[in-house]
Amino acid sequence: MFFQLPDNEVVFPNPSLADEDGLLAIGGDLSLQRLLLAYQNGIFPWFSEGDPILWYAPHERCVIYPEKLLISKSMRKLLRDNLFTVTFDTAFQDVIRKCANTKRKGQDGTWITTQMQEAYTNLFEIGFAHSVEVWLNKKLVGGLYGVMINRVFCGESMFSMVSNASKVALIYLSRLDIDLIDCQMPNDHLMSLGAEMMDSSSYLEILRSE
């Protein structure tokens, strides 16, 4: 059973009450106050255009410990060759827009709606959302964005317009001063890079440590 959020109060139910698939609540808005409260409690929004806002708190998280990220020999060579230029927080809006517009196999449309883009840009402007940009010949060809809570980077999405660009962004992220990369939901690609599953209580303990 999921919960209907009240319109006049910024609150969430206990994340442990989420459904088996992680769905916790419906409704509310994407205000700065509500988004920050959500992320501080391991909750994130995920919904499609035209649908009400859905809030998730998975009982297991897909995470990557930065020091455990698997980097292949070919990727190490690519990094040594300095083919790409990587920057941090220099083109947030461009990154989130490309994450929204990049076509993905097996997906129609995007969950990164205009409303979501505006909300996360607001988070970026107050220093909570961040982006990694990967450039080739001065053209933005890959990147990722997410929300930083204490020493946990809560990854939201990534894109790649040329081979390996998103991996370069992830490797750059793993070398920042963070304790954990939260990938939220698992997939084969993430697991091949060294991601692992973590129960929600362990995740929240790391999330709330400063």
Backbone as numpy.savetxt, mean C-alpha at the origin, in Angstrom:
# Nx Ny Nz CAx CAy CAz Cx Cy Cz
-20.30 -10.82 10.05 -21.15 -9.62 10.05 -20.26 -8.38 10.05
-20.56 -7.44 9.15 -19.81 -6.19 9.15 -20.66 -5.07 9.74
-20.00 -3.96 10.06 -20.63 -2.88 10.81 -20.87 -1.67 9.91
-21.98 -0.97 10.15 -22.27 0.29 9.48 -21.67 1.41 10.32
-20.76 2.18 9.72 -20.13 3.26 10.46 -21.08 4.44 10.61
-21.09 5.09 11.76 -21.95 6.27 11.94 -21.38 7.45 11.15
-22.27 8.31 10.67 -21.84 9.46 9.88 -21.28 10.59 10.74
-21.67 10.64 11.99 -21.33 11.79 12.83 -20.20 11.51 13.82
-19.51 10.39 13.65 -18.45 10.04 14.60 -17.38 9.25 13.86
-16.11 9.59 14.12 -15.00 8.88 13.48 -14.56 7.75 14.40
-15.12 6.57 14.19 -14.81 5.40 15.00 -14.79 4.16 14.11
-14.14 3.10 14.62 -14.17 1.80 13.96 -14.40 0.73 15.01
-15.06 -0.36 14.64 -15.15 -1.49 15.57 -13.78 -2.15 15.73
-13.66 -3.01 16.71 -12.41 -3.74 16.93 -12.06 -4.54 15.68
-10.83 -4.42 15.17 -10.46 -5.15 13.94 -10.64 -6.66 14.04
-10.61 -7.20 15.25 -10.77 -8.64 15.42 -12.17 -9.11 15.06
-13.11 -8.19 14.91 -14.49 -8.54 14.60 -14.74 -8.64 13.10
-13.71 -8.48 12.29 -13.87 -8.55 10.84 -14.35 -9.93 10.41
-15.06 -9.97 9.27 -15.48 -11.24 8.68 -14.27 -12.09 8.32
-14.53 -13.30 7.92 -13.45 -14.22 7.54 -12.59 -13.66 6.41
-13.23 -12.94 5.48 -12.48 -12.35 4.36 -11.86 -11.00 4.70
-12.03 -10.56 5.94 -11.41 -9.31 6.38 -12.33 -8.11 6.38
-13.51 -8.22 5.79 -14.43 -7.08 5.75 -14.89 -6.74 7.16
-14.67 -5.48 7.56 -14.99 -5.05 8.92 -16.17 -4.10 8.98
-16.21 -3.12 8.07 -17.22 -2.07 8.19 -17.54 -1.49 6.81
-18.63 -0.75 6.77 -19.09 -0.10 5.55 -19.50 1.33 5.88
-19.26 2.24 4.94 -19.72 3.61 5.13 -18.63 4.56 5.59
-19.02 5.67 6.14 -18.07 6.68 6.56 -17.57 7.50 5.39
-16.37 8.04 5.54 -15.79 8.86 4.48 -14.29 8.61 4.43
-13.60 9.35 3.56 -12.15 9.22 3.42 -11.45 10.47 3.94
-11.96 11.02 5.02 -11.34 12.19 5.63 -9.98 11.81 6.20
-9.12 12.81 6.39 -7.80 12.56 6.96 -7.91 11.88 8.32
-8.80 12.36 9.16 -8.93 11.82 10.50 -9.34 10.35 10.46
-10.29 10.00 9.59 -10.76 8.62 9.54 -9.71 7.69 8.94
-9.04 8.15 7.88 -8.00 7.33 7.27 -6.86 7.04 8.24
-6.43 8.06 8.97 -5.33 7.86 9.91 -5.75 6.91 11.03
-6.96 7.07 11.54 -7.45 6.16 12.58 -7.50 4.73 12.05
-7.92 4.58 10.79 -7.99 3.25 10.19 -6.61 2.61 10.13
-5.66 3.30 9.54 -4.33 2.71 9.37 -3.65 2.45 10.71
-3.90 3.28 11.68 -3.31 3.06 13.00 -3.85 1.80 13.67
-4.95 1.28 13.15 -5.55 0.07 13.70 -5.58 -1.09 12.70
-4.74 -0.99 11.69 -4.63 -2.09 10.73 -5.81 -2.23 9.80
-6.51 -1.13 9.55 -7.71 -1.14 8.71 -7.44 -0.30 7.46
-7.96 -0.73 6.32 -7.77 0.05 5.10 -9.03 0.00 4.22
-9.27 1.04 3.41 -10.43 1.04 2.53 -10.12 0.32 1.21
-11.13 -0.35 0.69 -10.96 -1.07 -0.59 -12.35 -1.27 -1.19
-12.62 -0.54 -2.24 -13.96 -0.59 -2.85 -13.86 -0.12 -4.29
-14.90 -0.37 -5.06 -14.92 -0.01 -6.48 -15.74 1.25 -6.70
-15.54 1.86 -7.85 -16.28 3.07 -8.22 -17.77 2.80 -8.14
-18.50 3.70 -7.48 -19.95 3.57 -7.38 -20.43 2.77 -6.19
-19.50 2.06 -5.52 -19.87 1.26 -4.34 -19.68 2.09 -3.08
-20.33 1.71 -1.99 -20.04 2.37 -0.70 -18.63 2.03 -0.26
-18.08 2.83 0.64 -16.72 2.59 1.14 -16.72 1.34 2.01
-15.84 0.41 1.69 -15.69 -0.82 2.46 -14.34 -0.78 3.17
-14.33 -1.20 4.43 -13.13 -1.16 5.26 -12.73 -2.58 5.65
-11.47 -2.90 5.45 -10.97 -4.26 5.68 -9.91 -4.29 6.78
-9.92 -5.39 7.53 -8.90 -5.66 8.55 -8.62 -7.16 8.51
-7.80 -7.62 7.57 -7.55 -9.07 7.41 -7.01 -9.71 8.69
-7.43 -10.93 8.93 -6.94 -11.65 10.11 -5.50 -12.12 9.91
-5.07 -12.20 8.67 -3.68 -12.46 8.35 -3.21 -11.41 7.35
-2.01 -10.88 7.54 -1.46 -9.87 6.64 -0.33 -10.47 5.84
-0.23 -10.05 4.60 0.93 -10.38 3.78 1.96 -9.28 4.01
3.13 -9.64 4.52 4.13 -8.64 4.88 5.50 -9.05 4.34
6.37 -8.07 4.22 7.76 -8.31 3.85 8.65 -7.63 4.89
9.51 -8.41 5.51 10.57 -7.81 6.32 11.63 -7.30 5.35
12.00 -6.03 5.43 12.93 -5.46 4.45 14.20 -6.29 4.26
14.74 -6.81 5.36 15.99 -7.56 5.26 15.80 -8.94 4.64
14.55 -9.38 4.49 14.26 -10.70 3.92 13.80 -10.62 2.46
13.76 -9.42 1.89 13.36 -9.28 0.50 14.33 -10.05 -0.39
13.80 -10.90 -1.25 14.63 -11.72 -2.13 14.97 -10.95 -3.40
16.26 -10.79 -3.63 16.72 -10.06 -4.82 17.55 -11.03 -5.67
17.09 -11.29 -6.87 17.76 -12.25 -7.74 19.10 -11.70 -8.24
19.94 -12.59 -8.74 21.23 -12.19 -9.29 21.04 -11.21 -10.44
20.04 -11.47 -11.29 19.81 -10.58 -12.43 19.37 -9.19 -11.97
18.58 -9.14 -10.88 18.17 -7.84 -10.35 19.35 -7.11 -9.73
20.21 -7.84 -9.07 21.40 -7.20 -8.49 22.27 -6.59 -9.58
22.39 -7.30 -10.69 23.17 -6.77 -11.82 22.50 -5.53 -12.39
21.17 -5.59 -12.51 20.43 -4.44 -13.03 20.64 -3.22 -12.15
20.64 -3.42 -10.86 20.85 -2.31 -9.92 22.27 -1.75 -10.05
23.24 -2.64 -10.22 24.62 -2.18 -10.38 24.81 -1.38 -11.67
24.03 -1.72 -12.68 24.16 -1.03 -13.97 23.57 0.38 -13.95
22.82 0.69 -12.88 22.24 2.04 -12.72 21.42 2.47 -13.94
20.64 1.54 -14.44 19.79 1.84 -15.59 18.70 2.85 -15.22
18.18 2.70 -13.99 17.08 3.53 -13.54 17.57 4.59 -12.55
16.83 5.69 -12.49 16.98 6.68 -11.43 15.78 6.55 -10.49
16.03 6.51 -9.20 14.95 6.32 -8.24 14.87 7.54 -7.32
13.66 8.02 -7.10 13.44 9.16 -6.21 12.35 8.83 -5.20
12.21 9.69 -4.20 11.24 9.47 -3.12 10.42 10.74 -2.92
9.11 10.61 -2.99 8.18 11.72 -2.72 8.36 12.90 -3.67
8.74 12.66 -4.92 8.90 13.77 -5.86 7.75 13.86 -6.87
6.97 12.79 -7.02 5.89 12.82 -8.02 4.73 11.95 -7.53
4.25 12.23 -6.32 3.23 11.39 -5.70 1.97 11.29 -6.57
1.47 12.43 -7.02 0.22 12.42 -7.79 0.38 11.66 -9.10
1.53 11.77 -9.73 1.77 11.03 -10.96 1.80 9.53 -10.70
2.40 9.13 -9.58 2.47 7.71 -9.25 1.09 7.14 -8.99
0.30 7.80 -8.16 -1.01 7.25 -7.83 -1.92 7.24 -9.07
-1.75 8.23 -9.94 -2.54 8.26 -11.17 -2.16 7.10 -12.09
-0.87 6.82 -12.19 -0.44 5.71 -13.04 -0.81 4.36 -12.42
-0.78 4.26 -11.10 -1.26 3.04 -10.46 -2.73 2.79 -10.79
-3.50 3.87 -10.84 -4.92 3.75 -11.15 -5.17 3.40 -12.61
-4.36 3.94 -13.51 -4.64 3.81 -14.94 -3.94 2.65 -15.63
-2.94 2.05 -14.99 -2.22 0.94 -15.60 -3.13 -0.29 -15.67
-3.26 -0.85 -16.85 -4.10 -2.03 -17.03 -3.40 -3.25 -16.43
-4.19 -4.07 -15.74 -3.64 -5.26 -15.09 -4.38 -6.49 -15.56
-3.64 -7.55 -15.75 -4.21 -8.80 -16.24 -5.29 -9.30 -15.30
-6.45 -9.60 -15.85 -7.54 -10.15 -15.06 -8.35 -9.13 -14.29
-8.06 -7.83 -14.51 -8.80 -6.79 -13.79 -9.47 -5.83 -14.77
-10.72 -5.51 -14.49 -11.44 -4.49 -15.25 -11.58 -3.26 -14.36
-11.08 -2.13 -14.84 -11.18 -0.92 -14.05 -10.19 -0.90 -12.92
-10.44 -0.01 -11.95 -9.51 0.15 -10.83 -10.27 0.47 -9.56
-9.71 0.06 -8.42 -10.28 0.45 -7.13 -9.71 1.79 -6.68
-8.69 2.30 -7.40 -8.10 3.59 -7.02 -8.92 4.69 -7.70
-10.08 4.95 -7.17 -11.01 5.90 -7.75 -10.48 7.33 -7.60
-11.13 8.25 -8.27 -10.77 9.66 -8.13 -10.85 10.09 -6.67
-11.88 9.61 -5.98 -12.06 9.91 -4.56 -10.87 9.39 -3.74
-10.41 8.19 -4.05 -9.25 7.62 -3.36 -7.99 8.41 -3.67
-7.81 8.80 -4.91 -6.62 9.57 -5.29 -6.57 10.89 -4.52
-7.69 11.55 -4.42 -7.74 12.82 -3.69 -7.43 12.60 -2.20
-7.98 11.54 -1.63 -7.79 11.27 -0.20 -6.33 10.99 0.12
-5.67 10.19 -0.72 -4.28 9.84 -0.43 -3.33 11.00 -0.76
-3.72 11.83 -1.70 -2.94 13.04 -1.95 -3.00 13.96 -0.73
-4.15 14.02 -0.10 -4.27 14.80 1.15 -3.36 14.22 2.23
-3.29 12.89 2.32 -2.39 12.26 3.28 -0.93 12.57 2.95
-0.62 12.60 1.68 0.74 12.94 1.25 1.10 14.36 1.67
0.17 15.26 1.52 0.44 16.67 1.82 0.69 16.93 3.30
0.24 16.02 4.17 0.51 16.20 5.60 1.59 15.21 6.08
2.24 14.51 5.14 3.41 13.72 5.48 3.19 12.28 5.86
1.99 11.74 5.63 1.74 10.34 5.99 1.79 9.39 4.79
1.43 9.85 3.62 1.53 9.02 2.42 2.83 9.36 1.70
3.41 8.35 1.04 4.69 8.52 0.37 4.72 7.75 -0.93
5.63 8.15 -1.80 5.77 7.45 -3.07 7.23 7.22 -3.40
7.49 6.15 -4.13 8.80 5.88 -4.72 8.62 5.95 -6.23
9.49 6.71 -6.90 9.38 6.89 -8.34 10.60 6.29 -9.03
10.38 5.59 -10.12 11.45 4.99 -10.91 11.43 5.62 -12.30
12.57 6.16 -12.70 12.67 6.92 -13.95 13.64 6.24 -14.92
13.30 6.30 -16.19 14.18 5.83 -17.26 14.22 6.92 -18.32
15.40 7.46 -18.54 15.55 8.57 -19.49 14.59 9.71 -19.17
14.50 10.02 -17.87 13.68 11.12 -17.35 12.17 10.89 -17.51
11.78 9.66 -17.81 10.36 9.32 -17.93 9.98 8.40 -16.76
8.84 8.69 -16.13 8.35 7.88 -15.02 7.85 6.54 -15.55
8.55 5.46 -15.17 8.22 4.14 -15.72 7.81 3.13 -14.66
7.86 3.50 -13.41 7.47 2.59 -12.35 7.40 3.31 -11.02
6.78 2.67 -10.06 6.71 3.28 -8.74 5.69 2.60 -7.85
5.58 3.11 -6.65 4.62 2.61 -5.67 4.27 3.73 -4.71
3.17 3.54 -3.98 2.80 4.50 -2.94 2.16 3.76 -1.78
2.14 4.42 -0.64 1.52 3.83 0.54 1.51 4.81 1.69
1.16 4.30 2.85 1.01 5.13 4.05 2.00 4.65 5.11
2.69 5.58 5.74 3.66 5.25 6.78 3.03 5.48 8.15
2.97 4.41 8.94 2.50 4.50 10.32 3.63 4.01 11.22
4.18 4.91 12.01 5.36 4.61 12.82 6.46 4.08 11.90
6.85 2.80 12.05 7.93 2.26 11.23 7.43 1.18 10.27
6.13 1.22 9.99 5.53 0.27 9.04 5.06 1.03 7.80
5.49 0.55 6.63 5.01 1.14 5.37 3.86 0.28 4.87
2.67 0.86 4.84 1.48 0.15 4.39 1.32 0.38 2.89
1.79 -0.56 2.11 1.78 -0.41 0.66 0.37 -0.47 0.10
0.08 0.42 -0.84 -1.25 0.46 -1.44 -1.26 -0.08 -2.88
-0.33 0.38 -3.69 -0.30 -0.10 -5.07 1.04 0.23 -5.70
1.36 -0.48 -6.80 2.56 -0.19 -7.56 2.24 -0.36 -9.04
3.10 0.20 -9.88 2.92 0.04 -11.31 4.27 -0.09 -11.98
4.26 -0.65 -13.18 5.49 -0.82 -13.94 5.16 -0.73 -15.42
5.85 0.18 -16.10 5.64 0.35 -17.54 6.76 -0.31 -18.35
7.85 -0.66 -17.69 8.93 -1.42 -18.30 9.33 -2.53 -17.34
9.93 -3.56 -17.83 10.27 -4.72 -17.03 11.12 -4.33 -15.82
10.72 -4.86 -14.65 11.47 -4.74 -13.39 11.37 -3.38 -12.71
10.67 -2.42 -13.27 10.64 -1.08 -12.66 9.97 -1.10 -11.28
8.90 -1.85 -11.13 8.24 -1.89 -9.81 9.10 -2.64 -8.80
9.85 -3.64 -9.24 10.77 -4.34 -8.33 11.85 -3.39 -7.84
12.34 -2.55 -8.72 13.35 -1.56 -8.32 12.78 -0.64 -7.25
11.52 -0.24 -7.42 10.87 0.62 -6.42 10.77 -0.09 -5.08
10.40 -1.37 -5.10 10.26 -2.13 -3.87 11.61 -2.31 -3.17
12.65 -2.58 -3.94 13.99 -2.72 -3.37 14.43 -1.41 -2.72
14.18 -0.31 -3.40 14.52 1.00 -2.83 13.78 1.20 -1.51
12.49 0.88 -1.50 11.68 1.02 -0.28 12.26 0.18 0.85
12.69 -1.03 0.54 13.20 -1.94 1.57 14.48 -1.42 2.21
15.16 -0.49 1.56 16.42 0.04 2.08 16.22 1.34 2.87
14.98 1.75 3.02 14.69 2.90 3.87 14.64 2.46 5.33
14.53 3.40 6.23 14.56 3.12 7.66 13.19 2.69 8.15
12.79 1.47 7.78 11.49 0.94 8.18 11.66 -0.48 8.71
10.68 -0.93 9.48 10.74 -2.27 10.07 9.96 -3.30 9.28
8.92 -2.85 8.56 8.03 -3.80 7.91 7.34 -3.15 6.72
7.14 -3.93 5.67 6.32 -3.50 4.53 5.04 -4.32 4.56
3.92 -3.66 4.72 2.61 -4.32 4.75 2.06 -4.37 3.33
1.92 -5.57 2.78 1.40 -5.74 1.42 -0.09 -6.05 1.44
-0.68 -6.14 2.62 -2.11 -6.37 2.82 -2.54 -7.77 2.38
-2.71 -7.97 1.08 -3.20 -9.25 0.56 -2.09 -9.99 -0.20
-2.01 -11.31 -0.07 -0.94 -12.05 -0.73 -1.24 -12.31 -2.21
-0.18 -12.45 -2.99 -0.28 -13.00 -4.34 1.02 -13.73 -4.64
1.04 -14.48 -5.72 2.20 -15.31 -6.03 3.46 -14.46 -6.22
3.28 -13.29 -6.85 4.43 -12.43 -7.11 5.08 -11.96 -5.81
4.26 -11.51 -4.87 4.79 -11.04 -3.59 5.46 -12.17 -2.82
4.83 -13.35 -2.83 5.40 -14.47 -2.09 6.75 -14.89 -2.68
6.89 -14.74 -4.00 8.16 -15.09 -4.64 9.28 -14.11 -4.26
8.90 -12.94 -3.77 9.88 -11.93 -3.37 10.24 -12.01 -1.88
9.68 -12.99 -1.21 10.01 -13.16 0.21 8.92 -12.74 1.17
7.74 -12.44 0.66 6.63 -12.07 1.55 6.21 -13.28 2.38
5.64 -13.01 3.53 5.13 -14.07 4.40 3.85 -13.60 5.06
3.13 -14.55 5.65 1.87 -14.22 6.30 2.10 -14.00 7.80
1.40 -13.02 8.34 1.52 -12.67 9.76 0.12 -12.50 10.34
-0.11 -13.05 11.53 -1.42 -12.89 12.15 -1.62 -11.43 12.57
-2.87 -11.04 12.65 -3.20 -9.63 12.85 -2.70 -9.09 14.19
-2.69 -9.91 15.23 -2.23 -9.42 16.53 -0.74 -9.10 16.50
0.05 -9.94 15.83 1.49 -9.66 15.71 1.72 -8.42 14.85
0.91 -8.31 13.80 1.03 -7.13 12.93 0.73 -5.84 13.71
-0.33 -5.85 14.49 -0.71 -4.64 15.23 0.34 -4.29 16.29
0.98 -5.29 16.85 2.02 -5.03 17.83 3.19 -4.27 17.19
3.58 -4.70 15.99 4.66 -4.01 15.27 4.19 -2.63 14.82
2.97 -2.55 14.33 2.42 -1.30 13.83 2.41 -0.21 14.90
2.12 -0.60 16.12 1.95 0.37 17.20 3.24 0.65 17.97
4.31 -0.04 17.64 5.58 0.23 18.30 6.28 1.38 17.61
6.91 2.25 18.36 7.56 3.43 17.80 9.07 3.35 17.96
